[in-house]
């Protein structure tokens, strides 16, 4: 396989560059990320379709990852119950070293090929679920071992990698290969690869939530009322959708029902 993620940077003698030169060069590289994702949209669409199908049938999504990509998947997943009101445990992350050690980054754990599968087993993973391996290189043993065992047990698999023809992609039913090219700092896949991973996680979760009916028009109608800012936004959302003129009445109904969507359903049932 061609390890594009390890190829030398296109930029030399960085220690001699001015701030303006460095930031302009990083920005130039970052502009390539969206184009790389665009080239992989057909693969990504197939993966999203399979995840949506699994969640509609009561299954779950597991991201299986290590390093920057694994940690970025954690950041995406922890936002979803608040933003979309989806039950905790529908989107999950199995991270090398454990989520509880997120800030410590025990990178050596990614070299344990059986650890990912053991963690997935502890979560009761089954053929109803989808497991998506996240690895910039496409070779991480923690991810590769987990996907290999999943596939042998009939569990649907996907992946997000940044090199072509990787062992991890070979073990994925729904591989997504986004080739972002050499990094600005040679081998530092927290940069373009990390930017790409964040963008793709956003696309997966947002699209799946829309497909599952957690969005109305372009609004977060299932958002949890966790603070004053969000609650005020939800009250005004309800007023708009329900044609209500009284902020106080909309606030009362919203708090009684717990979300904009449930409030709208309640008002529709009441006639």
N, C-alpha and C positions, 0 to 999 in steps of 0.2 A: 504494500500500500504506500501511497505517496503522503508523507507527513507534512502537508502544507503548513499546518499550525506551527511547525518547528523551523520552517525556512527562515533565512536571515531577513531582517527588516530591510525595507527599501530605503531606509534613511541611515546615514553614516555620521560619525563624529558628533553625536548628539550633545556631548558635553561642551561643545564649542558653540552651540546655537543660542540665540537670544530667546527670551520668553515668547516673543511674537512669532518667531519661526517655529518653535515647538508646538504651540497651540494651533497654529494654522495647519501644520502637518498632521497633527492628531485629528483635527476636524476634517481634513481631506480624507483620511482613512475611514473615519466614522461615516462619511457620506456613502461609502461603498456597502455598508451593512444592509440598508434597506433594499438595495438592488440585488444583493445575494439572497435575501429572503424572498424577494419577488420571483427569482428563478426557481425557488423550491416550493412555491405555493401549491402546486398540484399534489405534491407529497404531503404537505402540511394539511391540506383540505381533507385528504383521505384519513389521516390520523384523527383529525377533529371529528369527522363523521363517525368513526368507530368509538371514540370516547363518548360522544353524545348518545350513541346507541346503547352503550353499556350503562351509562348513568340513568337513562330512561327506563331501563329494565331493572333498576335497583342495584347496579354494580357500583364500583368505585374506581377512581384513578389513583395510581401510585406513581410518583416520580421516584426513580432510583438513581441517586447521584452522589457525587463527591466534589470537593473543591468549590470553585466559584459558582459553577453551574448548579450544583446541588443546593448551595446556600441561596442562590437567587430563586430557585423553585420554592424554597421555604417562604421567602418573602411574598411570593405571589399567593401561595395557598392560604397563609394566615389571614389575608385580607378578605377572602371570599365569603365567609359567614356573615361578616359585618356588612359588606357591600351588597350582597345579593340574598342574604337571609337563608342560604343553603345550609343544611345540617352539617355540623362538624363531622369529619370522618368520611365524607364523600370524595374530597380531594385530599391526598396524603403525600407525605414525603418520607422516604427511607433514605437517610443520609449517612454516609460513611463516618463513623465516629459518634453518631447520634445527634439529634437535634439539640439535645440538652448541652452539647458542647459546641454549638454553632459558632460562638465567638473565639473558641480556642483553636479551631481549624486543625484537628489531628490528622494531617495529611497522610500519615503512614497507614491509616486504616483503609485507604482506597486500594491498597495492594492485597487485601484479603478476599480471595475470590468466592469463598463460601459465605461470608458474613452477610451479604445482601439478601441471599436466599433465606438464610436463617431468620433475618428480621422480617422478611415478607411472610414467612410461615407463621411467625409470632402474631402477625396481624390478621391471620386467617385468609390470606390471599387465595382466590379461586378463579375458575374459568369465567365467572361473571364479571371479573375485574379487567382492567387494562393496566399494564406496567410499562412505563416509558423510561428508558434509560437515558441519562443526560451525561455526556462526556465529550468535551471538545476534541480530544484526540481520537476518540472512538475505540480506545484500547483499555480503558481503566478496568483492572481485574474485578473490583467490587461490582461494577455495573455489568461487565461481560458475564461473570459467573452467575449473577442473579438472572439476567435475561435468558441465558442458556438453560438454566433449570426451569424457569417459567415456561419456556417453549416446550420443553420435554414433558411438562405436566399439562399442556393444552391451554395455557393462560395466554391470552392475546398480548402481544408486545409491540412497542414502538420505540423510537429513539430519536435523539437530537444530537447530531455530531457535526464536526466541521472539517473532516477529512473524507475523501472519497474512498470507497471500497474497504471500509473498516470491518474488523471482526464483530463489533457491536452491531453495525448495520446488518450484517449477515444473519444475526440472531433476532432481528426485528421483523415482524409481519408488516409493520407500517414504518419504514425508515424515513427519517427526514434528514437530509444532508444539506447543510447550509455552509457553503465554502466561502468563508470571509477573507481568506488569504493570509499572508504573513502579517504578524503583529508589528505595531510601531516599535515596541521593545521586543526583540526576538524571543519568541516562546511565551510571552506574557498573555495568556489567553483570558485573563480577567478584563482585557481591553475590548477589542472588536468582538471576540467570541462572547464575552460577557454581555456586551450591548445587544448582540443578536439574541442571546438566550432570554434576556429580559423582554425584548420585543416579542419573541415567539410565545413566551409564557403568557404575556398579556393577550395575545391573539387567541391562544387556546382557551383560556379561562373566560374571556369576554364572549367569544363566539359560542362556546358551550352554554354559558348562562343565558344568552339570548335565545338559543335553540330550545332551551328547557323552559322558556316562558318566564324567566326571572326579570325581564325588562319589558316595559311598556313604552312604545314610541322610542325615545332615547333616554328614558328615565329609570332610576334605580328604585322601582316601586316596592321592592322587598328589603330595602335597607333597614338595618337595625337602628333603633332610636337611642344611640349611645351618648349623644351630647347635644347641647343647645343648637349648635350650627346645623347639624344633620336633622334635628327635629323640626327646626324652623323651615328648612328646605322641604321636608316631607309634608308639613302642613300646607305650604304654598302649592306643592305638587298636587295634593288632594283637592284643594280649592279649584285648581285649574281643570283637572280631569273631571271632577264631579259638578263643576259649575256652581260652587258654593261661594257666597259673598261674605260670610262671617268667618273671620279667622278663629274666633273663640269656638264656634260650633265645629269647625273642621278639626281644631286641636282636640276637642273633646272626643269626637268620633275616632280620630287617629289613635289616641291613647287607649281608648276602649278596645280597639281591634288589634293594635300592635304593629301594624304596617299599612302603607298606602294601599297595597294590593288587597289586603283583607278588608280594609275600610271601603274600598270601591265595591268589592263583592257584597259586603253587608248592605251598602246603600242600594245596590242594584236589586238585591233580594227583597229589600223593604219597599221597593217601587218608588 
